[in-house]
Amino acid sequence: MKSLIPLFFLFIFFLGESGCRIQSNPPELISLSVREANVGDEITLVGHQFGASPVVLFGTGTSAISASIVNNDDNTIKVKVPYITPGSTLIRVQTDQGTTDPLPFIARQPGPVVATISPTNGLPGTSVVITGDFLNQIKQVRFGNVAAAIQDSVAQKLTVTVPPNVGRGPVILSIETKGGFINTNFIVAGTPQITSLSPLQTKPGAQLVIKGMNLTDGQVRVNGKPTDKALTTVTDTEIRTVIPAEATTGRVTVTVFEKLVATSTDTVQIFQAPVVARLSAQDAIGGDKVIIEGRNLAAVTNVMFGNFIATFRVLSDTQLEAVVPSPVASGPVVISVSSLGGSGSGVESLFVYLPPSSVTVTPPRQLPGRFVTISGKDFYRISDVRFNNVSIPIVDRVEGSSVYISLPANAVSGPVTITNRAGSGVSAVPLVIIQPAVVTGVTPASAKVGQRVVIRGDYLQDAQILFTGSAKAAADDGKNTDTERWVLVPADAKTGPIRITNATTTITETTSFTVVP
């Protein structure tokens, strides 16, 4: 029993030593790296016995805020100044061994930092959420020169309302806190919207009507090409402008205050005026197909040959194939085309022509091997002359009115046919090829001087009729045709054959004719 007493006292001694060690090693805060700093800055605390898991407190009592420790050891602690009310405060270090005496410190509020603004534009009454840092301790928020109502404010987020009396357009959004101020941009305007375009198919120089919302101050572009502001009227719900000359098919954009852009869902088709550059032919007849070459031809809706509408089909944006309408008269015609983009006419004209008509032959009676002139209407591009269906070469021509031919030696009387690609024309009166006179009868077979004698046959027209004994040809008595001649018995006529000589110079004699005394 006596041997246990010393052990008991030894246990009590060690227990006492242990208890004194726990209570006798509290942390000690000696100094701060700086006496004042901005919220969020890092400062260093110097002291002793900070241990492995110290807690750094800013403030007093239940309102004290624990700071975020960056790193620490037994003698130093690096912390970040927490979000506390700017001004004088106290700093303490707390461990499981106790709490240090406080050191004074002044916390400064840094200038506000803006990371995002949403939305970046809005009409009066719009709630605007600003994120960033140090957005608490607000003194005022202004849109331009107009103060804004603050809905909510914490360090990383500020919510304000666009004031009702601020003007439309870009303004400076100014945020002032106890730590400073910052300016950023804001547009007092609603986001523009395009709800409709009219018309959707148009041409340069035509009016374009844009309807939508929040269009005030809108600048219009058609497929990237700006419209003329001087020709544009703008309201908040409608813009009227004019399609630029160089505009092409595409979407329409409206840019408000140089930043806010609305893009149409519809595409406006811009049709440029068609241009006729050249034709595949210089002359044509009704029914021919002519290729029209140029530009902007894909949208052509109408083709005119002079005053006549032509059927056509589009081959490409540079080619049309048109059918020449039947003309009412021969001559040059101008080809014009039109589309939604406008109209265009060719510099070159197309000569269209009709079949030859009103065919006449001069002289109407001719000897074989001699020349005749064939004339009439629409003698254009004559390709063939036929006499009794035999083709005869053209010696000369006056385009549009006549041709000159030489009759073959074996030619016989018959119609003359003139042909071009449009058709043919036939002489109304056959051409008579003069042959030696033929007599088929003389009535009466005897007559007194001065009486009428009728000679029938062929090729008698204009022939010289000479009675036996007469010094000159008998006088006509009213009829002078190829098949019948009326003459008077001359005073010096004698009984005997009558001699008949025509242009062939061949003499034909009748049977004996008796002159009654």
C-alpha positions in Angstrom: 0.0 0.0 0.0 2.8 2.4 0.9 4.4 1.6 -2.5 1.4 2.9 -4.4 1.4 6.3 -2.8 4.4 7.6 -4.8 2.9 6.4 -8.1 -0.3 8.3 -7.3 1.5 11.5 -6.7 3.5 11.0 -9.9 0.3 10.6 -11.9 -1.1 13.7 -10.4 2.0 15.6 -11.4 1.9 14.5 -15.0 -1.7 15.3 -15.2 -1.1 18.7 -13.9 1.7 19.3 -16.3 -0.5 18.3 -19.2 -3.3 20.5 -18.1 -1.0 23.5 -17.7 0.4 22.9 -21.3 -3.0 23.0 -22.9 -4.1 26.2 -21.2 -0.7 27.9 -21.2 -0.1 27.9 -25.1 -2.7 30.2 -26.5 -2.0 31.9 -29.9 -0.4 35.3 -29.9 -1.0 37.9 -32.6 1.9 40.3 -32.8 1.5 42.3 -36.0 -0.2 42.8 -39.4 1.6 43.2 -42.7 -0.6 46.3 -43.3 -2.9 48.3 -41.1 -5.4 48.9 -43.8 -6.3 47.2 -47.1 -9.1 46.7 -49.6 -11.7 44.1 -49.2 -10.4 41.1 -51.1 -6.8 42.0 -50.7 -4.4 39.6 -49.0 -2.6 40.5 -45.8 -0.3 38.6 -43.5 -0.7 38.1 -39.7 2.5 37.5 -37.7 2.6 35.9 -34.2 3.1 32.6 -32.4 1.4 29.3 -31.7 -1.1 29.6 -34.5 -1.3 25.9 -34.8 -2.5 23.9 -37.8 -6.1 25.1 -38.1 -6.4 28.7 -37.0 -9.5 30.8 -37.6 -9.0 34.5 -38.4 -11.9 36.7 -37.4 -12.7 40.2 -38.6 -15.1 42.2 -36.3 -16.4 41.6 -32.9 -18.9 39.5 -31.2 -21.5 37.6 -33.1 -21.0 39.9 -36.2 -17.4 38.8 -36.6 -16.7 37.3 -40.1 -14.2 34.5 -40.7 -11.6 35.2 -43.3 -10.4 32.8 -46.0 -6.9 31.6 -45.2 -4.6 31.4 -48.2 -1.8 29.6 -46.3 -0.4 29.5 -42.8 2.2 28.1 -40.4 2.8 28.3 -36.7 4.0 31.9 -36.9 2.2 33.5 -40.0 -1.2 33.4 -41.6 -2.0 34.9 -45.0 -5.7 35.7 -45.4 -8.0 37.5 -47.8 -9.9 40.5 -46.3 -13.5 39.3 -46.3 -16.5 41.2 -47.5 -17.1 43.4 -44.4 -18.4 46.8 -43.9 -15.7 49.3 -44.8 -14.1 51.1 -41.9 -12.3 50.3 -38.6 -12.5 46.8 -37.3 -10.5 44.2 -35.2 -8.7 41.1 -36.2 -8.3 38.1 -33.9 -6.8 34.6 -34.4 -8.6 31.7 -32.7 -7.2 28.2 -32.1 -8.2 25.3 -29.9 -5.8 26.9 -27.4 -7.6 30.2 -27.2 -8.0 33.5 -28.9 -5.5 36.3 -29.4 -5.9 39.8 -28.3 -7.2 41.9 -31.3 -5.3 44.2 -33.5 -7.0 47.2 -35.1 -7.4 47.2 -38.9 -9.1 49.4 -41.5 -11.0 47.7 -44.3 -11.4 49.7 -47.5 -14.1 49.1 -50.1 -12.4 48.6 -53.6 -13.9 50.1 -56.7 -16.8 48.1 -58.3 -15.9 45.5 -61.0 -18.4 44.7 -63.7 -18.3 41.3 -65.4 -21.6 41.1 -67.2 -24.7 43.1 -67.8 -28.0 41.4 -68.7 -29.6 42.6 -70.7 -27.3 45.2 -72.4 -30.3 47.1 -73.6 -33.8 47.7 -72.4 -36.7 50.1 -72.3 -37.5 52.1 -69.1 -38.8 49.8 -66.5 -36.5 46.9 -67.5 -34.7 45.1 -64.7 -30.9 45.0 -65.4 -28.7 42.5 -63.6 -25.1 43.4 -63.2 -22.6 40.8 -62.1 -19.0 41.3 -61.0 -17.4 42.1 -57.7 -17.6 44.8 -55.0 -21.1 45.7 -56.1 -22.3 46.3 -52.6 -21.9 49.5 -50.5 -23.8 51.3 -53.3 -24.0 55.0 -53.2 -25.9 55.5 -56.5 -26.5 54.0 -60.0 -27.2 56.3 -62.9 -28.3 55.8 -66.5 -26.8 58.9 -68.1 -27.9 61.7 -65.8 -30.9 59.9 -64.4 -30.7 57.9 -61.1 -31.9 54.4 -61.1 -33.8 52.5 -58.5 -31.8 49.7 -56.9 -33.7 46.4 -56.4 -30.9 44.3 -54.8 -27.2 44.6 -54.1 -24.7 42.1 -52.9 -21.0 42.0 -53.6 -21.2 39.9 -56.8 -24.6 41.0 -58.1 -26.5 44.3 -58.5 -30.1 44.6 -59.8 -31.4 47.9 -60.9 -34.4 49.3 -62.9 -34.0 51.5 -66.0 -35.5 54.8 -64.9 -38.7 55.9 -66.6 -37.5 59.4 -67.7 -34.3 58.4 -69.4 -34.0 59.2 -73.2 -33.8 56.5 -75.9 -30.3 55.6 -77.2 -26.8 54.8 -75.9 -26.1 56.0 -72.3 -23.3 55.6 -69.7 -24.3 53.3 -66.9 -22.5 54.6 -63.9 -22.1 52.6 -60.7 -20.8 54.4 -57.6 -19.9 52.6 -54.4 -18.0 53.6 -51.3 -15.0 52.2 -52.9 -15.2 54.1 -56.2 -17.2 54.1 -59.4 -17.2 52.4 -62.8 -18.8 53.4 -66.1 -20.1 51.0 -68.7 -22.3 51.2 -71.8 -26.0 50.6 -72.0 -28.6 51.2 -74.7 -32.0 52.5 -73.6 -34.0 50.7 -76.3 -35.9 47.5 -76.8 -34.4 44.7 -78.9 -35.6 45.4 -82.5 -37.8 42.8 -84.2 -38.9 42.5 -87.8 -42.3 40.9 -88.2 -43.0 41.5 -91.9 -41.5 42.7 -95.1 -43.5 44.0 -98.1 -43.1 43.3 -100.9 -41.0 40.1 -100.9 -40.3 40.4 -104.6 -39.2 43.9 -105.8 -36.6 45.8 -107.7 -34.0 48.5 -107.1 -35.6 51.9 -106.5 -38.8 50.5 -105.3 -40.2 51.1 -101.8 -39.7 48.5 -99.1 -42.0 48.5 -96.0 -40.6 46.9 -92.8 -43.0 46.3 -89.8 -41.9 45.3 -86.4 -41.1 46.5 -82.9 -38.4 48.8 -81.3 -37.3 50.1 -84.8 -36.6 53.7 -83.7 -33.3 54.9 -85.1 -33.1 51.8 -87.3 -30.6 51.7 -90.2 -31.8 49.3 -92.9 -29.5 47.0 -95.0 -30.7 44.8 -97.8 -28.4 41.8 -98.1 -25.6 44.0 -96.6 -26.3 47.1 -98.7 -27.4 50.1 -96.7 -30.4 52.1 -97.9 -30.4 55.9 -98.3 -31.3 57.5 -95.0 -32.6 60.5 -96.9 -35.2 58.3 -98.5 -36.1 56.5 -95.3 -38.8 57.2 -92.7 -38.7 55.5 -89.3 -41.2 55.0 -86.5 -41.0 52.5 -83.7 -43.2 50.0 -85.5 -42.6 50.7 -89.2 -39.7 51.7 -91.6 -40.3 52.8 -95.2 -37.2 52.9 -97.3 -36.0 52.4 -100.9 -34.2 49.4 -102.3 -30.6 50.4 -103.2 -29.5 50.2 -106.9 -26.8 47.7 -106.1 -28.9 45.5 -103.8 -29.1 41.7 -104.4 -31.5 39.0 -103.1 -31.1 38.4 -99.4 -32.3 39.1 -95.9 -33.1 42.5 -94.4 -31.4 43.8 -91.2 -32.3 46.8 -89.1 -29.6 48.1 -86.8 -30.7 50.3 -83.9 -28.3 52.7 -82.3 -25.4 50.9 -84.2 -25.5 47.9 -81.9 -28.9 46.2 -81.8 -29.6 44.2 -84.9 -32.8 42.6 -86.1 -32.7 40.1 -89.1 -35.7 39.2 -91.1 -36.8 35.6 -91.4 -38.0 36.2 -94.9 -35.7 36.8 -97.9 -36.4 39.7 -100.3 -35.9 38.8 -103.9 -34.3 41.7 -105.8 -34.8 41.6 -109.6 -32.4 43.8 -111.6 -33.6 45.2 -114.9 -33.1 42.8 -117.8 -30.6 43.7 -120.4 -30.7 42.6 -124.1 -27.2 42.5 -125.5 -27.4 40.5 -128.8 -29.6 38.3 -131.0 -28.8 35.0 -132.6 -30.1 36.2 -136.0 -30.4 39.5 -137.9 -33.5 38.6 -139.9 -36.4 36.2 -139.3 -39.9 35.2 -140.3 -42.9 34.4 -138.2 -42.4 31.1 -136.3 -38.6 31.3 -136.2 -36.9 30.7 -132.9 -34.4 33.4 -131.9 -32.0 33.3 -129.0 -31.9 36.5 -127.0 -28.7 37.0 -125.0 -28.1 39.4 -122.2 -28.2 39.7 -118.4 -30.9 39.3 -115.7 -33.1 37.3 -118.0 -34.1 34.5 -115.6 -37.0 36.5 -114.2 -38.3 37.8 -117.5 -42.1 37.6 -117.7 -42.8 39.3 -121.1 -41.0 39.4 -124.5 -42.2 41.9 -127.2 -41.3 42.0 -130.9 -42.3 45.5 -131.6 -45.9 45.7 -130.5 -46.5 42.0 -130.6 -46.2 39.6 -127.6 -43.9 36.6 -128.2 -43.9 33.2 -126.6 -40.6 32.3 -125.0 -38.8 30.1 -122.6 -35.9 30.9 -120.2 -32.7 29.0 -121.0 -30.6 30.7 -118.3 -30.0 34.0 -116.7 -28.2 35.1 -119.8 -30.4 33.5 -122.6 -34.0 33.4 -123.7 -35.5 31.5 -126.6 -38.3 33.4 -128.3 -40.7 32.5 -131.1 -41.0 35.3 -133.7 -44.7 36.3 -133.8 -46.3 36.6 -137.3 -45.7 40.2 -138.5 -48.3 42.3 -140.2 -45.7 44.1 -142.3 -42.1 43.5 -143.3 -39.4 45.7 -141.5 -37.1 46.0 -138.5 -38.6 45.4 -135.0 -37.1 46.1 -131.6 -37.1 43.3 -129.1 -37.9 44.3 -125.5 -38.1 42.2 -122.4 -39.6 43.0 -119.0 -39.6 41.5 -115.5 -40.3 42.7 -111.9 -36.9 44.4 -112.2 -37.9 46.6 -115.1 -37.6 46.6 -118.9 -34.8 46.4 -121.4 -34.6 46.8 -125.2 -32.0 45.5 -127.6 -29.7 47.9 -129.4 -29.9 45.7 -132.5 -33.2 45.3 -134.3 -34.5 42.2 -136.0 -35.7 42.3 -139.6 -38.9 40.3 -140.0 -40.5 39.9 -143.4 -43.6 38.4 -145.1 -44.0 36.3 -148.2 -43.8 38.2 -151.5 -47.1 39.3 -152.9 -48.7 41.5 -155.7 -46.3 39.9 -158.2 -46.2 41.6 -161.6 -43.9 41.1 -164.6 -42.6 43.9 -166.9 -43.0 43.6 -169.8 -45.9 41.2 -169.5 -45.0 39.7 -173.0 -41.5 39.0 -173.9 -39.3 37.0 -176.3 -37.3 34.0 -175.1 -33.8 34.9 -174.1 -34.8 38.5 -173.2 -34.9 40.2 -169.7 -37.9 40.9 -167.6 -38.4 42.7 -164.3 -40.5 41.0 -161.6 -41.8 43.4 -159.0 -44.2 43.4 -156.0 -44.5 43.7 -152.3 -42.2 42.2 -149.6 -39.5 41.1 -152.0 -37.1 40.5 -149.1 -34.5 37.8 -149.0 -35.8 36.3 -152.3 -34.3 32.8 -152.7 -36.0 31.4 -155.8 -37.7 32.6 -159.0 -39.6 30.0 -161.0 -41.2 30.4 -164.4 -43.5 27.5 -165.3 -42.0 25.8 -162.2 -38.5 26.0 -163.7 -36.0 27.8 -161.5 -34.4 30.8 -163.1 -31.2 32.6 -161.8 -31.6 36.1 -160.5 -29.5 38.6 -162.4 -30.0 41.6 -160.2 -32.4 42.8 -157.4 -33.7 45.8 -155.6 -34.2 44.4 -152.1 -37.8 44.6 -151.1 -39.3 45.5 -154.4 -38.0 43.7 -157.6 -35.8 41.1 -159.2 -34.3 41.0 -162.7 -34.1 37.8 -164.7 -33.2 36.5 -168.2 -35.7 34.2 -169.9 -34.4 30.9 -171.1 -34.4 30.3 -174.9 -36.9 27.5 -174.5 -39.3 29.5 -172.3 -43.0 29.2 -172.8 -45.8 31.3 -171.4 -46.9 30.7 -167.8 -47.0 32.1 -164.2 -44.0 33.5 -162.4 -43.4 32.4 -158.7 -41.3 34.4 -156.3 -40.2 32.6 -153.0 -38.5 33.6 -149.8 -38.4 31.7 -146.4 -41.7 33.2 -145.5 -43.5 31.8 -148.5 -44.3 32.4 -152.2 -46.1 34.8 -154.4 -47.4 34.1 -157.9 -48.0 36.6 -160.7 -51.7 37.3 -161.2 -51.2 37.5 -164.9 -49.0 34.8 -166.6 -46.0 36.0 -168.5 -46.5 35.6 -172.2 -43.5 34.3 -174.1 -43.9 35.6 -177.7 -43.8 32.9 -180.4 -44.3 33.4 -184.2 -47.9 34.4 -184.9 -50.4 31.6 -185.4 -53.6 32.3 -187.5 -56.6 30.0 -187.1 -59.2 32.0 -188.9 -60.0 35.2 -190.8 -63.6 36.5 -190.8 -65.0 37.4 -193.3 -62.8 35.9 -196.0 -63.7 38.9 -198.2 -64.6 42.5 -197.4 -64.7 46.0 -198.9 -62.2 48.6 -198.2 -62.8 50.1 -194.7 -64.7 47.1 -193.4 -63.6 45.2 -190.3 -61.7 42.0 -190.6 -61.4 39.7 -187.5 -58.2 37.6 -187.4 -58.1 34.8 -184.7 -55.1 32.7 -183.6 -52.3 33.3 -181.1 -49.4 35.8 -180.5 -51.3 38.4 -182.5 -51.1 41.2 -180.0 -49.2 44.3 -181.4 -48.3 42.3 -184.5 -48.0 44.1 -187.8 -50.9 43.1 -190.2 -50.2 43.8 -193.9 -52.8 43.2 -196.6 -51.5 42.3 -200.1 -50.8 45.5 -202.1 -50.8 47.7 -199.0 -47.9 49.9 -198.3 -48.5 50.1 -194.6 -50.0 48.0 -191.8 -53.8 47.9 -191.4 -55.4 50.1 -188.9 -56.7 48.6 -185.6 -60.5 48.6 -185.2 -60.8 48.1 -181.4 -59.4 44.7 -180.3 -55.7 43.9 -180.0 -55.0 40.7 -178.1 -52.9 37.7 -178.6 -55.8 35.6 -179.7 -57.9 38.1 -181.6 -57.2 41.2 -183.8 -59.7 43.6 -185.4 -58.4 45.6 -188.3 -59.8 47.7 -191.2 -59.3 46.8 -194.9 -56.9 49.5 -196.1 -57.7 51.5 -199.2 -54.8 50.1 -201.2 -55.5 46.5 -200.3 -55.6 43.9 -203.1 -56.8 40.3 -203.1 -54.2 38.0 -201.6 -52.8 36.6 -198.4 -52.5 38.7 -195.3 -49.0 38.8 -193.8 -48.7 39.0 -190.0 -45.4 39.8 -188.3 -45.0 40.0 -184.5 -41.9 40.7 -182.3 -40.3 37.5 -183.4 -40.0 39.1 -186.9 -41.3 35.8 -188.3 -43.9 36.3 -191.1 -47.1 34.3 -191.0 -49.4 34.4 -194.0 -53.1 33.7 -194.1 -55.0 32.1 -196.9 -56.0 34.5 -199.7 -58.3 37.3 -198.7 -60.6 38.8 -201.3 -61.0 42.6 -201.4 -64.4 43.4 -202.8 -64.4 46.4 -205.2 
